[in-house]
Structure formats: C-alpha cells, structure tokens
Amino acid sequence: MLKLKKGIGLYSSLQDGFDRVYINSGTLPYKEQELQPIKFGNWDFVPLFHDKAYLPRHDWRALAPIELAQLNVNTRQQDYNSIFIGDTPAELKQIFEELEITDLTSREEVMARIRERGTIVKKMSDGLQNFLFPKANNKPFKFNCIAANLPNLELVACDISKLHPGFTVPERKYEGLHNDGTKFMKIHTVHKAGNRITINLGKQSRFFYFINLSLIQVFNMIKSKLTFEDEKISIYNIAPYFFKYFPDYPVIKIIQKPYEYYIAPTDNCFHDGSTLGNTSLDINMVYFGSFTC
Ligand SMILES: [Fe+2]
C-alpha cells in the first residue's frame, strides 16, 4: 500500500472518535470484488455498479500512530480541507426519536411520515438551526435532503438521472468512490464550494469512506503519471484516473453511529457512504453550508 500523504484532515469530538476509524490497502475495480446481495423486504438482488466504479478493499485495520498523525494534521481547519465527526445534542436526538422513522422500509414511507408530523418537523428544523448556526462560520446554510439507502449496500451513491424513466431499484447503477461537484465547478475551484453535514437518522451505524486528498492534490498526482499532455482531466473523470493509477492509496473508513454527524467537503475529495452488514433502512439528512467544528 502507499503511505498516507498529508491532505484532508480528520477531527473528532467523540470520546471514542479515533477508535472507530480504519484504514485499508486501497481500492479495486468493482468487477474484481464479490458483492453482497441486498435482501430487504421483497428485494433480493446483487447491486450493479458503473463500469469504471472503484470500491474499497476489505482489508480494514486500525491506524498506526504515524498514520493517525498524518490524518490529524495541524493546519488551520477550513471547510475544504477537513472532515469532522461528532454527535448531536440530546434535545435533537429526542426530536429525531419522535419522528418514528427508523423502522420504515423505503424513502417514500419516510417522506410520508415526515409530512404527517408537521409539528415535530418544525421543532426539528428549529433545533437543527440552533445546532448548526455556531458551526456555519456566519455563512448561509440550507437543508438539502433526507436520503434513504438500502441496507447491505457496499457503496450507496447512485446517479438516477442517467436511468430510463420507470427504472426499477435493481436496475440502479452505483457510482463507486466519487467526488460530488456540479457542472459549475472545476478541479481548481471546488475548494470554494463549501461542504456538507450528514446526520445518521437510521437505526444502525453506517460507514463513511474517504480518500484524504483534495482534488488539486489528486490532479497533481495524476499529472505526474500521464504521458500524453492532451489527456483532459475534469471533475467528471478524475476519480477513475486516480483509482487506475493509484489503486494502492488507502481509503479511510469511519463508523457513524445513529444520530452522529460527519462534516465533509464532498466536492473536494473522493468518498461514499456504505450500509454493508446492515439489516434496516439507512436514513440520513443533509445540509449544505460552510461548516467547521
Ligand atoms: Fe457523494
């Protein structure tokens, strides 16, 4: 495996924060990994991935002290170069409980329940506003979505815009480790895009995977390997280039327990969520902003 470089830092306000962080030896094209079937409700299928999807290898281990030091870098913690993990306050947890969504089995059911519970949702929204305001650096932040994912999914990100109308769940193709981004972003500008906070509203822990390198670091690493000057690297193809040339660069895994959050610059680093080993619906809530802890 390649050694971790200093790049995106990881910071935890959890008591056992770094006991739940793991490292592996890198990535594999999805076709070289045996995938777990999804068996949930009436579903029983093996998920499909895009041809150029890369997945973390499964050889997870605890980090050595020197690796922890590389991750816990002592630079100024900005929205674009830091990942934070932490817990939500007891008052908010109490409100999340009142939603009673954790035993539901689809996003449609979750959204229907949320529509039914207007008073609780208002209380939750106000509570989140108070919780997020001090983390938002006097910059605007906004609710993005409540997402739901099937359990036992190796990686959860999926771009449904590329599917035909009326697609079925087993027809979805998952992306693999990826950077987010929009058509308005470029490799050298994504660090200005802010970041996100994702709160686990489900019943079980989920995983968050990331590569601790900014897109500019990755771009420079890829450039050093390319022989043809005219190969154009963009935010759309930078992930497959990186994983092709640097399959031995380690992935970091964080266990995110129910109601805990992570803050991450997901436009500026490769990442994904995972529900591997889970048996209940994964539910999470996302706000966009410019958060630090
Ligand atoms: Fe993403």
Residues whose N, C-alpha, C, O or C-beta is under 5 A from the ligand:
A	BS01	LIG	A157 D180 T266
